[in-house]
Amino acid sequence: MPKHILEMRKITKTFPGVKALSDVELEVEEGEIHGICGENGAGKSTLMKVLSGVYPFGTYDGDIVYDGEVQKFHSIPDSEAKGIVIIHQELALIPYLSVAENIFLGNERRGRGGAIDWNVTNHEAMKLLERVGLQENPTTPVNQLGVGKQQLIEIAKALSKEVRLLILDEPTSALNDDDSEHLLGLLRTLKEEQGITSIMISHKLNEIAEICDRTTIIRDGHTIETFPVSGEEGIQDRIIRGMVGRDLTNRYPSRDHVVGDEVLRVENWNVFHPTQPGRIVVEDASFNVRKGEVVGIAGVMGAGRTELAMSLFGRSYGRDITGKVFMHGEEIQISDVSSAIKHGLAYATEDRKRYGLNLIDDVRRNISAAALFKLSKRGWVNGNKEIKVAEEYRGSMNIKTPTVMQTVGNLSGGNQQKVVLSKWIYSDAEVLILDEPTRGIDVGAKYEIYTIINRLVAAGKAVIIISSELPELLGTCDRIYTLAFGRVTGEVPVAEATQEKLMTLMTQEKEVRA
Amino acid sequence: MTGTTTGIKDLFTRNIRTSGIYIAFVAIVGLFAILTGGTSLSPMNVTNLVLQYSYILILAIGMVMVIIAGHIDLSVGSVVAVTGAVSAVLVIRNDMPWWVGVLAALACGVVIGAWQGFWVAFVGIPAFITTLAGMLMFRGLTLLVLNNTSLSPFPQPYRDIAAGFQNGILGGPGYDVFTLVIFGIAVAGYVFSAWRTRRSRIAYEQPVVAFPLFIVQLVAVGAVVMWFAWQLANARGLPNVLILLAVLIIAYSLVTTRTVFGRHVYAIGGNLSAAMLSGVKVRWVNFGVMLNMGILASVAGVVFSARSNAAQPAAGNMFELDAIAACFIGGAAVTGGVGRVTGAIVGGLIMAVMSNGMQLMGVPQSVQSVVKGLVLLLAVAFDVYNKRRAGAR
């Protein structure tokens, strides 16, 4: 029988008014990769915070048995001393420090007199980088590296602490497919060659199916079940059933396709990088979207998807923008965001916390933020009408919050996304550009978002979805454009589209002209 | 359903951030009433308090908007000095009518506000730097305008702006009836508007405080205000500057809470990028906030020069710090996006009551400074502690 490196027994954690975890059981075998699945707010992160000592011993009930002994962690250094290292979703690297400095931050290699021994530091960093398969100079500042490489540096940092149990919270949520693949491969190598046990929290069920040995499902603060992931068919459905507590027969709600006249057309759109002169980010892009249509824009990260959308939305990105925009066949000039809104455009950003919401303000004011002109007369806001509007959206969008006066920062990711969508729907947009509308939200909420999108097009709106999840685009769109290196490389009706076909177009390099 | 009601405990716990400051204010007033044997609450002292700290409160109104937008203004003390100096040069040295001085000072405030707004909003220089430069420049200009000497005295009508009273209009046996009538009307207006707000909140099915609690709240506010009026009426009547202050407080409370502009100020401070992508014209809002600060600083400049009956090269020194402290004691957040005009006013009053009380007790200047610094530190520490508790999940 395999040895359990970790057993969490009857863990119960209460916050004022909320029971976040009740009698959660988690058993992790030595040398396995253990997946943890659950909807946002199910208690996954809370459980990991209990384990790593963020919530010290005494603030929760139950036992943590690690290496056969009951542990009483009072802080993160306590758990790290035992080889438990957690890597959070938001990377905790310091951008202006070098790779080596980041790896040994708080754990510096000292020489005589307490001064840092740079030779030892850089040499050891190099060896750690080798172990994670990264060929970089340890003296490079980390802000010069991409997110994928930064994630690997986090792992190198964990290795420097002699990690035995590595916990990764949504490690691939910000990574493109290549980087994700590399990361997952690395976890497997660490397991096989160095015997490092990993716990991986992820919303990406295909990754769980691909890499994990076993997985535990958590729902509403309870353990639902733990079962081996053998990579067989139907395992993803089993996980989904466990997470949402019901069968999702179809992950994408069906709808009628009633496509009308053209609403928006963009011709020969060019955008240059804001700070690097001469670097073209979007090149000669042309596309259109019609009434009642969902159009997808597929592209890997860095293909210029977000840059295209933001430059269109009131020149919020880039410089020297050229090209023509037509609404209902008439050319329009969009000088800034407020004129874009007036012309009926909306852009829901991919990073809702940074660009989409005022997290310290309440639901009500976030919903009205883009359309105060509808609620005001001569500069005075009608506060009561505003509340009424917010209440309407709370109902129709199923935003789970006790009141519309709730601070948005306290809502879960899915509900925050519904607030963002409410904001743009209330602005009376005709064309809604949704950039990664389901990133970082759970399966149940995703389904709700798709339903909302269907409702929008049924009401005659036009929707553009930017996404790096191809199944999502295939499941929701009528037509898909592919974007590669800033250029539109293809336009495929969904009936003819396959993941392989799209991927080929998305990676198509510029043909060399004679 | 006619809306849900909220109990007293809920009211306090939910609004500890905003209600804590009022509790602290009452406690400090009570403390100094005891320490000074009641002198701090005497009619004459209450009147003095209003006259003496009015300009800090005027500055705090503008400053809280600057802070909500995520900026800071270090130049207001120097702006107070230079606007007062311009006014004095015209009125005292050149014998112009008093109102020319006032208008010139306000015009000066507009120009200064626009100047700083230009650099902050359109060039993108952080307000800290822009106004640090402004602090040096406007102090220098004050010295230049005044030729390094002080100018005094102002003619009586000018002095009346800050030192005059409205009294005797309706007569009264030993106390001023006019003052009481004005305050009575104000309290009636407050009760009426509170009632209307409550009615419409119920109509929109929003939570309101329980009815008995609502009445208690009205009676308490009414009683405190009328007591204040009684003290004034027994001293010298209704100070002009209090009328000015009341108008500004009401106007700016409405601007910050009820207008699109006010909303945009909060949005910018809360999340600049999100505001930008929601169609807020960030540059113009920032410009407006700095412009407004310049104008209010010039109003304070007029009031201060009228009150001190002189324009001095060192006038307004350190006023910016008092105004900033008032905002933070009043619950504004250092990171922007949070704060209220009424909070800043109460914060300013806390500083005022403390300084005044300690002066009455004969506490040396040195100790006063230490105490004020500690109070600022503790107020912000309390705020940080609250936030951490709220964000502990």
Interface residues (C-beta under 8 A of the other chain):
Chain A: F15 V18 A20 F313 G314 S316 D336 V337 S338 A340 I341 Y347 T349 R354 Y355 G356 L357 N358 L359 I360 D361 R365 A369 A370 L372 F373 S376 G379 W380 V381 G383 N384 I387 K388 E391 T403 N410 K423
Chain B: S200 R201 A203 Y204 E205 Q206 P207 T257 R258 T259 V260 F261 R263 H264 Y266 A267 G270 N271 S273 A274 A275 M276 L277 S278 G279 V280 K281 A333 G337 V338 A392 R393
